[in-house]
Amino acid sequence: MKKHILLVFIVLISCTSNTKKVESTASTTTYFLIRHAEKDRTDSTNKNPNLNSEGLERAQKWANYFENIHLDAVYSTTYNRTMQTSKPTAESKKLAIINYNPRDMYDANFQKNTAGKTVLVVGHSNTTPAFVNKILGEKKYKDIDDNDNASLFIVTITKDGKTSKVEKVEN
Protein backbone atom coordinates (compact mmCIF):
# COMPACT_ATOMS: atom_id res chain seq x y z
CA MET A 1 0.00 0.00 0.00
CA LYS A 2 2.83 2.43 0.85
CA LYS A 3 4.40 1.70 -2.54
CA HIS A 4 1.11 2.61 -4.30
CA ILE A 5 0.80 5.88 -2.40
CA LEU A 6 4.42 6.71 -3.21
CA LEU A 7 3.80 5.91 -6.89
CA VAL A 8 0.68 8.14 -7.00
CA PHE A 9 2.64 10.93 -5.31
CA ILE A 10 5.46 10.68 -7.91
CA VAL A 11 2.95 10.72 -10.79
CA LEU A 12 1.23 13.82 -9.37
CA ILE A 13 4.52 15.67 -8.98
CA SER A 14 5.48 14.72 -12.52
CA CYS A 15 2.17 16.01 -13.93
CA THR A 16 2.49 19.28 -12.02
CA SER A 17 6.04 19.72 -13.28
CA ASN A 18 4.98 19.21 -16.91
CA THR A 19 2.14 21.72 -16.55
CA LYS A 20 4.53 24.42 -15.36
CA LYS A 21 6.79 23.85 -18.37
CA VAL A 22 3.87 24.35 -20.75
CA GLU A 23 2.74 27.48 -18.91
CA SER A 24 6.19 29.08 -19.04
CA THR A 25 6.41 28.48 -22.80
CA ALA A 26 2.94 29.93 -23.35
CA SER A 27 3.92 33.06 -21.44
CA THR A 28 6.67 33.95 -23.92
CA THR A 29 5.80 36.80 -26.26
CA THR A 30 7.87 37.32 -29.39
CA TYR A 31 7.64 40.33 -31.67
CA PHE A 32 9.21 40.47 -35.13
CA LEU A 33 9.25 44.07 -36.33
CA ILE A 34 10.20 45.15 -39.85
CA ARG A 35 10.05 48.24 -41.97
CA HIS A 36 8.02 48.14 -45.17
CA ALA A 37 9.78 46.98 -48.33
CA GLU A 38 11.11 49.32 -51.03
CA LYS A 39 8.55 51.91 -52.09
CA ASP A 40 7.95 53.64 -55.40
CA ARG A 41 9.84 56.96 -55.23
CA THR A 42 8.92 58.26 -58.69
CA ASP A 43 6.45 60.83 -57.33
CA SER A 44 7.91 62.71 -54.36
CA THR A 45 4.51 64.32 -53.64
CA ASN A 46 2.80 60.93 -53.14
CA LYS A 47 2.42 60.42 -49.38
CA ASN A 48 1.05 56.89 -49.80
CA PRO A 49 3.08 55.15 -52.50
CA ASN A 50 2.89 51.49 -53.41
CA LEU A 51 5.86 49.16 -53.35
CA ASN A 52 8.06 49.14 -56.41
CA SER A 53 8.98 45.85 -58.14
CA GLU A 54 11.96 45.32 -55.82
CA GLY A 55 9.69 45.93 -52.83
CA LEU A 56 7.11 43.42 -54.06
CA GLU A 57 9.91 40.85 -54.38
CA ARG A 58 11.14 41.64 -50.88
CA ALA A 59 7.61 41.31 -49.47
CA GLN A 60 7.47 37.80 -50.91
CA LYS A 61 10.93 37.05 -49.53
CA TRP A 62 9.72 38.13 -46.07
CA ALA A 63 6.93 35.56 -46.44
CA ASN A 64 9.59 32.98 -47.30
CA TYR A 65 11.63 34.02 -44.27
CA PHE A 66 8.65 33.51 -41.96
CA GLU A 67 7.58 30.26 -43.66
CA ASN A 68 8.82 28.05 -40.81
CA ILE A 69 8.08 30.50 -38.01
CA HIS A 70 4.70 30.23 -36.34
CA LEU A 71 2.89 33.57 -36.27
CA ASP A 72 -0.30 34.26 -34.34
CA ALA A 73 -0.92 37.69 -35.83
CA VAL A 74 0.30 40.18 -38.43
CA TYR A 75 -0.01 43.90 -37.67
CA SER A 76 0.49 46.74 -40.15
CA THR A 77 -0.12 50.45 -40.43
CA THR A 78 -2.74 51.35 -43.05
CA TYR A 79 -0.32 52.72 -45.65
CA ASN A 80 -0.15 50.96 -49.02
CA ARG A 81 3.53 50.06 -48.62
CA THR A 82 3.11 48.43 -45.19
CA MET A 83 -0.04 46.57 -46.18
CA GLN A 84 1.65 45.31 -49.36
CA THR A 85 4.71 44.23 -47.37
CA SER A 86 2.65 42.30 -44.83
CA LYS A 87 0.19 40.75 -47.29
CA PRO A 88 2.26 37.77 -48.59
CA THR A 89 3.20 36.70 -45.06
CA ALA A 90 -0.35 37.10 -43.75
CA GLU A 91 -1.77 35.16 -46.68
CA SER A 92 0.75 32.33 -46.30
CA LYS A 93 -0.21 32.04 -42.61
CA LYS A 94 -3.94 32.41 -43.37
CA LEU A 95 -4.11 35.44 -41.07
CA ALA A 96 -5.97 38.70 -41.48
CA ILE A 97 -3.82 41.82 -41.31
CA ILE A 98 -4.65 43.81 -38.18
CA ASN A 99 -4.17 47.54 -38.59
CA TYR A 100 -2.62 49.62 -35.85
CA ASN A 101 -2.12 53.32 -35.36
CA PRO A 102 1.59 54.09 -34.84
CA ARG A 103 0.57 56.91 -32.48
CA ASP A 104 -0.92 54.30 -30.13
CA MET A 105 1.72 51.61 -30.47
CA TYR A 106 2.15 49.10 -27.67
CA ASP A 107 -0.90 50.35 -25.81
CA ALA A 108 -2.74 48.23 -23.21
CA ASN A 109 -5.02 46.71 -25.86
CA PHE A 110 -2.10 45.63 -28.04
CA GLN A 111 -0.25 44.18 -25.06
CA LYS A 112 -3.33 42.21 -23.97
CA ASN A 113 -4.06 40.92 -27.47
CA THR A 114 -0.48 39.79 -28.12
CA ALA A 115 0.57 38.42 -24.72
CA GLY A 116 2.02 34.93 -25.07
CA LYS A 117 1.94 35.12 -28.87
CA THR A 118 4.35 35.44 -31.77
CA VAL A 119 3.57 38.53 -33.82
CA LEU A 120 4.85 40.29 -36.94
CA VAL A 121 4.59 44.10 -36.92
CA VAL A 122 5.19 46.04 -40.15
CA GLY A 123 5.94 49.74 -39.84
CA HIS A 124 8.18 52.54 -41.08
CA SER A 125 11.76 53.80 -40.72
CA ASN A 126 10.79 55.90 -37.70
CA THR A 127 7.94 53.88 -36.18
CA THR A 128 9.58 50.43 -36.16
CA PRO A 129 12.48 51.33 -33.84
CA ALA A 130 10.14 53.54 -31.80
CA PHE A 131 7.81 50.54 -31.36
CA VAL A 132 10.73 48.38 -30.22
CA ASN A 133 11.82 51.09 -27.77
CA LYS A 134 8.27 51.32 -26.41
CA ILE A 135 8.15 47.54 -25.83
CA LEU A 136 11.56 47.60 -24.13
CA GLY A 137 10.74 50.67 -22.06
CA GLU A 138 13.98 52.36 -23.08
CA LYS A 139 15.34 54.39 -26.00
CA LYS A 140 17.72 51.76 -27.37
CA TYR A 141 17.27 52.04 -31.15
CA LYS A 142 17.45 55.02 -33.53
CA ASP A 143 15.37 55.51 -36.67
CA ILE A 144 16.20 53.17 -39.53
CA ASP A 145 18.08 54.64 -42.50
CA ASP A 146 15.66 55.46 -45.32
CA ASN A 147 17.32 52.91 -47.61
CA ASP A 148 17.26 50.08 -45.05
CA ASN A 149 14.48 47.62 -45.79
CA ALA A 150 16.32 44.58 -44.43
CA SER A 151 16.46 45.14 -40.67
CA LEU A 152 14.54 42.68 -38.53
CA PHE A 153 14.04 43.56 -34.87
CA ILE A 154 13.24 40.63 -32.60
CA VAL A 155 11.93 41.31 -29.10
CA THR A 156 11.26 38.48 -26.68
CA ILE A 157 9.41 38.91 -23.41
CA THR A 158 9.53 36.18 -20.77
CA LYS A 159 8.94 36.08 -17.06
CA ASP A 160 12.66 36.80 -16.69
CA GLY A 161 12.56 40.05 -18.67
CA LYS A 162 12.86 41.51 -22.16
CA THR A 163 15.57 40.95 -24.76
CA SER A 164 16.06 42.37 -28.22
CA LYS A 165 18.31 41.98 -31.22
CA VAL A 166 18.53 43.27 -34.77
CA GLU A 167 19.38 41.12 -37.75
CA LYS A 168 19.96 42.10 -41.36
CA VAL A 169 17.88 39.82 -43.56
CA GLU A 170 18.93 40.30 -47.14
CA ASN A 171 16.28 37.77 -48.15
C-alpha positions in Angstrom: 0.0 0.0 0.0 2.8 2.4 0.8 4.4 1.7 -2.5 1.1 2.6 -4.3 0.8 5.9 -2.4 4.4 6.7 -3.2 3.8 5.9 -6.9 0.7 8.1 -7.0 2.6 10.9 -5.3 5.5 10.7 -7.9 3.0 10.7 -10.8 1.2 13.8 -9.4 4.5 15.7 -9.0 5.5 14.7 -12.5 2.2 16.0 -13.9 2.5 19.3 -12.0 6.0 19.7 -13.3 5.0 19.2 -16.9 2.1 21.7 -16.6 4.5 24.4 -15.4 6.8 23.9 -18.4 3.9 24.4 -20.8 2.7 27.5 -18.9 6.2 29.1 -19.0 6.4 28.5 -22.8 2.9 29.9 -23.3 3.9 33.1 -21.4 6.7 34.0 -23.9 5.8 36.8 -26.3 7.9 37.3 -29.4 7.6 40.3 -31.7 9.2 40.5 -35.1 9.3 44.1 -36.3 10.2 45.1 -39.8 10.1 48.2 -42.0 8.0 48.1 -45.2 9.8 47.0 -48.3 11.1 49.3 -51.0 8.5 51.9 -52.1 8.0 53.6 -55.4 9.8 57.0 -55.2 8.9 58.3 -58.7 6.4 60.8 -57.3 7.9 62.7 -54.4 4.5 64.3 -53.6 2.8 60.9 -53.1 2.4 60.4 -49.4 1.0 56.9 -49.8 3.1 55.2 -52.5 2.9 51.5 -53.4 5.9 49.2 -53.4 8.1 49.1 -56.4 9.0 45.8 -58.1 12.0 45.3 -55.8 9.7 45.9 -52.8 7.1 43.4 -54.1 9.9 40.9 -54.4 11.1 41.6 -50.9 7.6 41.3 -49.5 7.5 37.8 -50.9 10.9 37.1 -49.5 9.7 38.1 -46.1 6.9 35.6 -46.4 9.6 33.0 -47.3 11.6 34.0 -44.3 8.7 33.5 -42.0 7.6 30.3 -43.7 8.8 28.0 -40.8 8.1 30.5 -38.0 4.7 30.2 -36.3 2.9 33.6 -36.3 -0.3 34.3 -34.3 -0.9 37.7 -35.8 0.3 40.2 -38.4 0.0 43.9 -37.7 0.5 46.7 -40.1 -0.1 50.4 -40.4 -2.7 51.3 -43.0 -0.3 52.7 -45.6 -0.2 51.0 -49.0 3.5 50.1 -48.6 3.1 48.4 -45.2 0.0 46.6 -46.2 1.6 45.3 -49.4 4.7 44.2 -47.4 2.7 42.3 -44.8 0.2 40.7 -47.3 2.3 37.8 -48.6 3.2 36.7 -45.1 -0.3 37.1 -43.7 -1.8 35.2 -46.7 0.8 32.3 -46.3 -0.2 32.0 -42.6 -3.9 32.4 -43.4 -4.1 35.4 -41.1 -6.0 38.7 -41.5 -3.8 41.8 -41.3 -4.6 43.8 -38.2 -4.2 47.5 -38.6 -2.6 49.6 -35.8 -2.1 53.3 -35.4 1.6 54.1 -34.8 0.6 56.9 -32.5 -0.9 54.3 -30.1 1.7 51.6 -30.5 2.2 49.1 -27.7 -0.9 50.3 -25.8 -2.7 48.2 -23.2 -5.0 46.7 -25.9 -2.1 45.6 -28.0 -0.3 44.2 -25.1 -3.3 42.2 -24.0 -4.1 40.9 -27.5 -0.5 39.8 -28.1 0.6 38.4 -24.7 2.0 34.9 -25.1 1.9 35.1 -28.9 4.3 35.4 -31.8 3.6 38.5 -33.8 4.9 40.3 -36.9 4.6 44.1 -36.9 5.2 46.0 -40.2 5.9 49.7 -39.8 8.2 52.5 -41.1 11.8 53.8 -40.7 10.8 55.9 -37.7 7.9 53.9 -36.2 9.6 50.4 -36.2 12.5 51.3 -33.8 10.1 53.5 -31.8 7.8 50.5 -31.4 10.7 48.4 -30.2 11.8 51.1 -27.8 8.3 51.3 -26.4 8.2 47.5 -25.8 11.6 47.6 -24.1 10.7 50.7 -22.1 14.0 52.4 -23.1 15.3 54.4 -26.0 17.7 51.8 -27.4 17.3 52.0 -31.1 17.4 55.0 -33.5 15.4 55.5 -36.7 16.2 53.2 -39.5 18.1 54.6 -42.5 15.7 55.5 -45.3 17.3 52.9 -47.6 17.3 50.1 -45.1 14.5 47.6 -45.8 16.3 44.6 -44.4 16.5 45.1 -40.7 14.5 42.7 -38.5 14.0 43.6 -34.9 13.2 40.6 -32.6 11.9 41.3 -29.1 11.3 38.5 -26.7 9.4 38.9 -23.4 9.5 36.2 -20.8 8.9 36.1 -17.1 12.7 36.8 -16.7 12.6 40.0 -18.7 12.9 41.5 -22.2 15.6 40.9 -24.8 16.1 42.4 -28.2 18.3 42.0 -31.2 18.5 43.3 -34.8 19.4 41.1 -37.7 20.0 42.1 -41.4 17.9 39.8 -43.6 18.9 40.3 -47.1 16.3 37.8 -48.1 
